[in-house]
Amino acid sequence: MRPRAGAEPYPPDERSLRAAPARRRGAGREGGEVEIATDSAGADLPAGAVRYLVAVPVAALCCLLPLLPGATPDWLPPWLGTPVDWPKVGLLAFLHACWEALSQGLPTPCRRLGRRLLRRPALRERPPVHPDVNAFFPVLFAGILMLPAAAAALVALPAALCNPQGPGAARSRLRARWNAAQLAVCAFTAAAVFHLLAGPRLLLGSSFPGALLPALAAVAAFCLVNGVLVGGMLMLAEHRPPGVLLGGLTTAVGPPVLVHAAGGLMLAVLWQGPYGAFAALLALLPLSISAWVFSQGHREGDAHQATVQALVQAVEIKDAYTRGHSERVGKAAVLIARQLGMEPERLRTLRFAGVLHDVGKLGVATELLRRNGPLTEEERHAVEVHPVYGHELVRGIAFLGEAHAGILHHHERMDGRGYPAGLAGAQIPEFARIIAVADAFDSMTSTRSYRRGRPVAEAVAELERCAGSQFDPVMVRALVAAVARHGWQPALPPPGGWAGEVPDIPLGVPEPARAAPPRISSQGGTAATAGPT
């Protein structure tokens, strides 16, 4: 008997629903900053992580010591803290805070101050686009190239300390202090490297391309220290292997950082040229536009995610046993697609398709979705039309793109015996072939109230048996390889387990008939209804 893959209710799993926003926030971090133990605020951290959490801010304070009169010993180079052009330091720190707020989609300090002076109501607080990272570095890099090392570290502090860092007061303060200290140490190290390589002399003399070497070395030092700080926290707080240090470095280095560094070099050259700060401010205009567009793009992405999540929650409220199933199908679909080498933009759309594949169940009678026993032919047809309902619900959402076809055809079969259109083989869209395998896999490995989930190995064997007739063999092989590489955590029963004994029924064995829910009699009481056989 073939498994009725993807057509049955699934057990509640609220953890996956709660974890989805955290996964989205964690994805695509830029700048190499770590969410730290900021997510562990209020939780017990290992002793080593706590000491590290204190040591980095202490190191940042030590970086600022050369700014104090007489605090620098004679044996240290004077460029660590002198001479300090305090107006330049203040202006750079202010500009860095303004452009960081702009790139995070937040009101700038100028706008906040203006509204306060005009006695207008304060703007509504909203979280930054990237609560765990700083997103705009050109002004900071310019400070690294123009100022003593300690003054460059000071430029990094206001933006990290003043801009909101996300929900939760204690968590926000901890994240802000960590980010500020981390950036200060990175800026100090980068400025020191730039001075050691005679960068200021070459920059003032406009000796190009000679001045590019110290500038590139400063950027490399900034990224190296950033990556090491990130990796060190992950090793101590989450017990990651030492290889995470390399991962932190690769996260910190990339095209965005190089572009920001080039912008900082341009600002420094113009600022120290004949036209001074005015020319540098003009050069910031195109960077401002790009930062604003960047923040708006991420706001739009968040709105897309909220739209998808609202639809998923509507389905899961209607059919409690599907709770968490949509997120797991989206995850399995992405695992398959990554194994196939799909490009990142299509991966995002595929995940939407996987998460929304059952949204058409909103148009199916709730009693049919919750039925524990077999369905009549008419009732089965009413359930099988849900892909069409789903396509109708989402076809006006333009950002879903290819996901429309995946939602409509995810119950098609390779032999043409599927629904709703009876497509076969290559006629079935790629997204639909991927989702069909992901949906069936999660169906078989999930525990239901009347049947235990099957082991992953058994589900894989069933997929391989049905490959070619029901499923695309390419997608099945990709899932098998991805699960072997990354593993798979099936849905678990809710706290306390299921009520009563859950039968352990192997795949291919008919499920036992269950009594239908009691119906209301015409006299107002309940009448027992015989369960289907």
Salt bridges, closest charged atoms under 4 A:
GLU8 OE2 - ARG4 NH1 3.32
ASP13 OD1 - ARG15 NE 3.54
ASP13 OD2 - ARG328 NH1 3.18
GLU14 OE1 - ARG18 NH1 3.83
GLU14 OE2 - ARG323 NH1 3.58
GLU35 OE1 - ARG29 NH2 2.51
GLU35 OE2 - ARG171 NH2 3.13
ASP39 OD1 - ARG171 NH2 2.33
ASP132 OD1 - ARG175 NE 2.83
GLU238 OE1 - ARG240 NH2 2.84
GLU300 OE2 - HIS304 NE2 3.58
GLU327 OE1 - ARG23 NH2 3.34
GLU327 OE1 - ARG351 NH2 2.93
ASP358 OD2 - HIS325 NE2 3.74
ASP358 OD2 - HIS357 NE2 3.12
ASP358 OD2 - LYS361 NZ 3.51
ASP358 OD1 - HIS386 NE2 3.26
ASP358 OD1 - HIS410 NE2 3.79
GLU367 OE2 - ARG371 NE 2.74
GLU379 OE2 - ARG371 NH2 3.10
GLU392 OE1 - ARG395 NH2 3.40
GLU402 OE2 - ARG346 NE 2.81
GLU412 OE2 - HIS409 ND1 3.07
ASP415 OD2 - ARG413 NH2 2.85
ASP415 OD2 - ARG417 NH1 3.86
GLU430 OE1 - ARG346 NH2 2.90
ASP439 OD1 - HIS325 NE2 2.96
ASP439 OD1 - HIS357 NE2 3.50
ASP442 OD2 - HIS325 ND1 2.62
ASP442 OD1 - ARG328 NE 2.62
GLU458 OE1 - ARG454 NH2 3.15
GLU462 OE2 - ARG465 NH2 2.55
ASP472 OD2 - ARG433 NH1 2.74
GLU501 OE2 - ARG452 NH2 2.64
ASP504 OD2 - ARG452 NH1 3.95
ASP504 OD1 - ARG454 NH1 2.36
GLU511 OE1 - ARG4 NH2 2.84
GLU511 OE2 - ARG448 NH1 3.10
GLU511 OE2 - ARG451 NH1 3.83
